[in-house]
């Protein structure tokens, strides 16, 4: 039995999926919009997510990107869209499988069982290493050149998010959404936390080693060269 989060705004479709999964002894939770689903995943991670693309608050593809920012939970996209280019794009964006509506309960169950088997057989990465920086996500510990870093909860979340995307530019909007869980906010909040984090990494904005500002775009964490 698995815990499955069904993200679907159509009450009839949502009820049908919940019924089919319940018949197969899965524990089912549901959400009618993307932001409710993100809260569910962050607060009590399910074993798998079935995600509709046509959500009222966010397009499902954007919701998928946000889910991938906080969790590696298996995601099956379920939608009426059957364009091949769209399917390929979503799989590359982090979807684990794709179902085109309408589909049978047996088809859904078989796909769900397959992604759950893959997820359970794949060991989750315990640490992220970028140069001399090591982040242990499970223990919520970080070290630099062998020495422990004393980080606040938010500083750790910020560092872990950037480290998991090393050598990739991350925008302010993405940081607000994924680290602070805010749709909008004051840029100064990010700047202050980055300043504190830089200080603990032994660097400054003027002389960066790991944390680099990409002017007008965002920030990037990379190993010193």
Secondary structure as GFF3:
##gff-version 3
##sequence-region A 1 225
A	DSSP	beta_strand	3	7	.	.	.	ID=ss1
A	DSSP	alpha_helix	11	23	.	.	.	ID=ss2
A	DSSP	beta_strand	27	31	.	.	.	ID=ss3
A	DSSP	alpha_helix	34	43	.	.	.	ID=ss4
A	DSSP	beta_strand	48	51	.	.	.	ID=ss5
A	DSSP	alpha_helix	60	70	.	.	.	ID=ss6
A	DSSP	beta_strand	74	79	.	.	.	ID=ss7
A	DSSP	alpha_helix	84	92	.	.	.	ID=ss8
A	DSSP	beta_strand	97	100	.	.	.	ID=ss9
A	DSSP	alpha_helix	105	121	.	.	.	ID=ss10
A	DSSP	beta_strand	127	130	.	.	.	ID=ss11
A	DSSP	beta_strand	133	136	.	.	.	ID=ss12
A	DSSP	beta_strand	141	144	.	.	.	ID=ss13
A	DSSP	beta_strand	147	148	.	.	.	ID=ss14
A	DSSP	alpha_helix	153	163	.	.	.	ID=ss15
A	DSSP	beta_strand	170	171	.	.	.	ID=ss16
A	DSSP	alpha_helix	172	178	.	.	.	ID=ss17
A	DSSP	alpha_helix	187	200	.	.	.	ID=ss18
A	DSSP	beta_strand	211	214	.	.	.	ID=ss19
A	DSSP	beta_strand	218	221	.	.	.	ID=ss20
###
